[in-house]
Every structure is written in C-alpha cells, then in structure tokens.
Amino acid sequence: MSEQLIIRLGSHAGQSISWLVWASHSAEVIASGDIANAQELGQLAERLGSRPTIALVPASDVVLKQISLPTRPTRQILQALPYMLEDEQAEDIDLLWLALGGLELQEGQYLQQVAVVQRERMDNWLSWLRDAGFNVVRMLPDALLLPANALPACIELNQQWLVKQGAWQATAIDSSWWPQYLALTAMPNIASYSPWPADIMQSQQSMEPELPLALLARQLPEVSFTLLQGPYAPKRQQNKYWQQWRSSAALAASCVLAYLLLQGVSVWQLERQLKQVQQHSMAEYQQAFPGETIVNLSRQVSQKLASVGGGGEAANFLSLLAVLQRQLAEVGDINVDSLRFDAARTELRFSANAGGFQSFERLKTALEKAGYIVEQGALSNDGARVQGTVVMRSRT
C-alpha cells in the first residue's frame, strides 16, 4: 500500500495530536487534521487505521548524541554504550532506551549516532497507538525530518518550533521559549518554513510555507532511522489472507492425517491377516511332515506333491491359496482360523471369523467373481465376532 498514516504525538496524553495521510508514490496529501488528545486515537483508527502508521514524537523528548569509539564497533562495544553515557545522564541509565543511528568515520575516528529517550515515554507512545489499533512501523523524532538542504532549518508545529542544525542535531522548542533559544544559540541565519514572528529579531530566510507534516513526510525516504529497535521492533504482520484460511487449512490437514491413519490401520490389518494365513499353511505342512524345517513353503509343497506325482494338485492348491489371500486382503475384517485342501475334489475348506455377516457375504461374492464355486456353511454369532466355514473350488 502506497498510502501512509503519519501521526505526530505529544509528550503527554492530554496534548493535541496532528495526523496526515500521505501518498508516497505521488508525494501528495490525501487528508490531514488534528485530534484533541490520545483518547481520540481510537476514533481515528476506525477511520484510517488500516494504513501503515509512522509515529513522530517531539524531538524535545529525544536526545541525539554522537559517541566516539576507540575502534570499529563490535557487539561488545555496542553493549557497553549505556555505560559510556551513564555519567552524562541525570536519570538511571536502566530507565533510558538507546536506539542506534548511523556510523560515521571522521579523520580516523568512529562516531556512533545514538538516540536517548525515556523507556516510560516509549511505552506510553506505543501503548496509545497499539491499543487504538494502529500498525506502527516506524517511530522517530519529528525535527529529524526537516530538509537537509537548508540547514539550520525550522518550522512551527503544535505550539513548538522544530529546529534542525545538522544531520544528527535536532530538537523542539516550546514557542514561548523560542526567542531565548535563538539568543543562546546565536545562529547567524536560519531557514524558516513557517511565517516568522514579527517580534523576533533574527537573521532568517523565509522558505515557501508548507503544511508541517507534509514537509516532514517528504523527507521520510531520506532518513532511515527509527526508534523501534530491539524489543520495540514491530512484530511481523501475518498475511491477512492466511489468517482467513488458517482454520480451513488446519481442518484439511486434520482430514489428511485421519485418512493416513486409517490407511495405516487398514494395511496393518491386511498384513496381519496374510500372516495368519501363512501361519495356518505352515502349521498344516508341519503336521503332515513333522520335524522338517520350512524354508520355502510353496517350493517344498510342490516338491512333495511332485515326488508322488501330484504336481497338478500342488498347482491347484497354490492357485486356490493365492486367490484366497488376495480376496481376504481386499475384503478385510476376516481372520482365517484353519484351512484344509482336498486334492481329490480340488477344493479348499477354511473356517474363519469376521466382524459381521456382511464380511462373509462380501468374501463369497468376491470369490465367485474371481471364477470359483463357493459354498458357505452356517454362520454363528459368538459374542462380538461371527464364525463360519467356507468351501471354494475351481469351476474346471
């Protein structure tokens, strides 16, 4: 979004607040106005709060300093900055917030820009805006945004004169103290973007008057500094479309997980049934040939039958067994208890149990579709399971 909402806060909640909607792509003012105090921010947010918000705070509440460093700053040196400033501050250094600006190298000396502000004021400013519902993306001292092409420069805003004397030298002076400030600083000349008071004798250059917040908004691309660093850094905003679809995505993921679990249980049941059929076949073989080690059941059965001229019977038995295993896997919910093969009648008889009568019906239908004659014996309900006997034989 190319529109930004710029809000100039006061030092205290009862002071008036100026705002401006700025179209950054065309450098135009969309709307502007003032509200009486911080309590009216909620009403402003209802009308304009959908835009990214840049908060400007009085430069009189932010002290801009340059600290000389012995070497190029490292993490350890930057962590020691509060202690370098401790003797210069009237307040406990733990009550102050230090935000880092740019780094300059002048005549072999590293100069680190630092902005110092009370943590309580930072917390208050952010609570006013965030409680009202604004998405605050930047916060910086207002006077720092005065144009750098005509320094020193000044403009009047909400009973204060904002003044900038250097790239990292800016403040705000109450209008009642403006004459005294000019006398103390003894600036030879100053560029004023507001009508100059007739009663103040000061060498000044009158610039073209402009709406104060519009003048400051034009300089936003030129100043990268923000007070919102470290614990005050804006939290990353979640994509609003993702927030809308997040519940649907979670539901879809739950459905996929449930489907995979059901498939896993089904595969486990099929593997268990196949294992049971194989165990029954091995038990029948060991009963017929006690003491013989089973290595490959299919091959050993073929060899036994071939030795007595029963190669055809072996093929029939293996064919019936293979079909039964396949159909059991497809039908599911049927456990084979025992099975016997009658070579003379070329039939396979087995007893089984299932979860219901329908399972036996599905198995019978499946075997008949596979080309086999199926005779189903009486079914009995034994508690939670249904037991019965089935005979299958080839049609040829």
N, C-alpha and C positions, 0 to 999 in steps of 0.2 A: 504494500500500500504506500503511495507516494505522499499521502497527507499525514502530517504530524500534529499533535496537540502539544503546545508549549505552554507551561504553567509557571508563572513567577510567584513563588511563595513568599510569605513574610517570615520574620523571625519568630513571631508568636501567632498562636491560632486565631487571635482576635483581629489581626491586621488584614487589610484588604488584599485580594489576590487577583492578578491580571492573567488573562489567557488569550491564546491566539491559535487558530487552525491555519497551518502553513502548508501550501502545496509546494513541496521541494522540487518537483520536476519543472515547474514553471516559475518558481520564486514569487508566488502570489499569495496574498492574504485571502483566505476563504471566509473567515469570520473572526471576530475578536470581541472582548468585553472584560468586565470586572465583576467579581462577587465580593460580598461584604467580609466574609471570614471563612475559616477552614470548615465550618459546619455546613456550608453550602456546596462543598465539593461533591457530595453525593448526588445532588440535583444536576450538577454539571456533568457528572459521569453518566447519568442516564441519557443525556443528550449527545455527548461527544466522546464517551469513554471507550468506544471501540477502536480508536486510533492509538498507535504507539505514543507514549507520553514522555516528553523531555521536561524535567523539572529544573527550573532556575532558582537558585537560592541567593539571598543577599550576600554580596561579596564582603560586606562588613562582618559577616559571621564566619568567614573562611580566611585563614592567614596563609598567604603564599610565601614560601621560603625557597632559597637555593642553598644546599648544603655542600660544602667542599669535601670531597672524598679523597683518601690517600691513593687509591688505585681504582681501576675499573670496578664497578660494584659487583659483588658476588652475593649469593643468598645470605651468607653470614653477615656481610656488611649491611645489607638492607634490613635484616632483622635487628641490627644494632641502632638503626636510625632513631627510634624513640628515645634511646638513652643519650644520643648526641644532642637532642633538643631539650632534654629534661630540665637543664639549668635555665633555659630561656623562657619556660612556661610557668605562669603563676599557678596553674592547676596541676593536679596529679596527672602524670603522663598516661596513666591507665584509663583516665576518663576522656582521653582525646583520641580521635581517629585520624590516622595519617594515610593519605592517598598519594600514590606516586605519579608524578608527571613525567616530562621528558628528561633525557640525559644530554648534557652539553659538554663539549671539550673545548676549553678556552686556555690557550697558552700552556698546554700540557696538563691542565688541572681539570678533573672531572667535577661537574656541577650537577647534582641531582635535584630536580624540582620536586617539592613536597607541598601538599595542601593539608593544613591542620584545622580540624573542626571538632567541636564537642560531640561525643557519641550520643548524648541525650538529644541534641538537636537533630542529628542524622536519624535517630529512631523516630522522633516526632514527625519530621517531614515525611518519611516513608510510611508511617502509620496513617497519617492523614490521607495520603494518596491511595495506598493499597486498601485501606478499609472502605474507601469510597468506591473502589472497583477499577482504578486505573492500572494499566500495564506500563509501569515505569521502566524505561530502557536506558535513560541517562540522567545524570544529575551533575550540575556544575555551577560555579559562581557566575552570576549574571554579567558583571563587568568584564569578565574574561573574554566575552564575545564582542566587545567593541572593536570596530575596524582597526587593523594594524597599520593601515597606510597613512594615517594622520595622527601619530602619537605625539604628545598625550591627547586623549580624546575623552569626551564626557557626554552624558545625556541624562535628563531628569526622568525618573520613573517612581511613582507612588511615594512622593514626598522625600525621595532620596536622589542624590546625584551620583551616578555611576561614573567612575573615572578609571582609565587605564593608561599607565605611563610606560609600560614595557610589555614584552611578550609574556612575562610571568610576574607582573606587578599591577595589581588591580584591587580596587576596594569600592565601597559605597559609603557616602557621607550623608547624614540627615541634612535636609535643605536648610534648617536653622543654623547649622554649623558650617555651611559651605563657604561663606566669606572668610571665616577664621582659618579653614583648611587651606584655602588658596594663599592666604597671607603667610602661613607657616611653610608651605612647600615652595613658595616663590617661583612658580613656573613662569618662564619668560613668555610663553604663548600656549594656548590650548585650543583644540578644535572642538566646537560645541555643536551637537546635533539637536539641541533644544534652544528655543529663544532665550537669549542671555538676559539675566535680571539687570534692569537699568541702574540699580543702586550699587552694583558690584563693579569696582574698578579693576579690570583685569584685561591684559592683552589677550585677545581671543579671535579666533577665525570662525565665523558663522558658516556652518555647513548646511546643506539643504535639509530642512526639518523632515523628520520621518517618524512614523509610529514606532515607539521604542522597541517593542517586542519584534516587530518586523525587521528593524535594523539588526537586532541580535540574532534573529533566525537566519539571516543571510550568511552569517559567519560560522554557522554550525559545521559545514563541511571542512572549514579551515582549522578547527580546534578539535582534536581527538580525545582530549582529557575528559574523564568522568570520575566523580567521587564514588561511584558504585563499583568498588573493587572488593576482592576477598569475600568476607562474609556478607557484604552488602551487594554483591554482584547479582544481577537479575537472574532468576531461575529460568531455565529454558522452557519456553511455552510449548505445550503439546499441541500437535496438529488437531484442529477442531473437528475435522472430518474423521480422524482416527478415534477421537473421543465419542463421536456419534455411533461409530460402527464397532467400538471395542466390545460391547456386550454381545453383539451378533457374532463377532469373531471368536469370542470365548465360548459361545454356545456351539458354534461349528467345530471348534477344537474338541469340545467335550464329546460331541457326537462321533467324531473320527476316532477318538480314544476308546469310546464304548464299543464301536464297531471292531476295532483291532483286538480288544479284549475278548469279544465274542468269537471272533475268528480264531484267536489263540486257544480258547477253551474248546472250540469245535475240533481243531486239529489235534489237540491233546486227547480228546475223546476217541477220535478215529484211530490214532496211533495206539491207544490203549486196547481198542477192540481188535486191531490187527495182531497185536502182541498176544492177546488171549487166544485167537485162532491158531497162531503159530505154536503156542504152548500146548494146546489140545492136540495138534497134529504130532508134535514131538512125543507127547505122552502116549498116544496110540502106537507110535512106532516103537518106543521103548518097551511097551507092553508086549508087542509082537516079537521083538528081538531084544530080550533083556541082556544087559551087560555090554551092549555095543555103543560106542561113542558116536554121537551125531556131529558130523562136520558140515555136511551139505544135505539137508533133508530131501530135497527134490531129487538130487542125483542118486542118493542112496536108495530111495524108494524105486526109482527107475531101474537101478541095478538089480535089486531084489526081484522085481517082477520080471525083468528080462531073463534072469537066471532060471526062472521056472516057466519061461515062455509067456510072460504076462506083460510084455511091453505095451500092448494096446490098452490093457487095463490101467497101467500106470499113467498113460497119457490121458485116459478118461478121468481118472481120479484128480490129477493135477489140473486138468481143464475145469472140472466142477469146482475145485477148491479155489482156483484163481477167480472165477466168476463170483463165487460167494463172497470172497474177500472184498472184491471191488464193489458189489452191491451193498454189503454191510457198511462200507465206508461212506457211500452216498446216502443211504437211508439214515444212519446214525441211531443212537439210543437203543441199540440191540447188543446184548452180550451173549456170546455163544458159550454154553456150559459144557457140551460134549458133542462129538460127531463120529460117525461110522460110515465106511464106504462098503457097499455091496457090489463086488466086481461082476457077479453073475447077472444082476439086474441093472448094473451101471447106474446106481443111484447113491446119493449122498444124504444120509439122515443125520439131522442135528437137533439138539434141544437148546433152547435159548430163553432169555428173559428180556423184557423190554419195559419201557415206562408206560405203555398203554397198548390197547388192542390195535390202534391205528398203525403203530410201528410194524406189527406183523403183516397187516394188510398192505402197507407200502412195500415191504420186502417181497411179498408174494407177487405183487403186480410188477415190480422191477425185474424179478427173475423170469416171469412169464414173457415180459417184453424182450428179455435177452435170449429167448428161444428155448426155454426149459419148461418141463412139466412139473408143476408144484402141487404137492398135497399137504395141506395144513391140518394138523391134528387138533384136538380140543385145546382150548386156551383156558387157563385158570388164573384167577387173581389171587396172588399170595402177598397180602399186605400192600405195599406201595408198588410192587412190580407185577407184571403179567408174564406167566410162563407158558411155554408150549413147545410142540415138536413139529418140525418141517421136513418134508422129503422132497428132494429135487432130483430129476433125472433128465437126460438128454432125449430129445424127440426122435433121434435116429438110433 
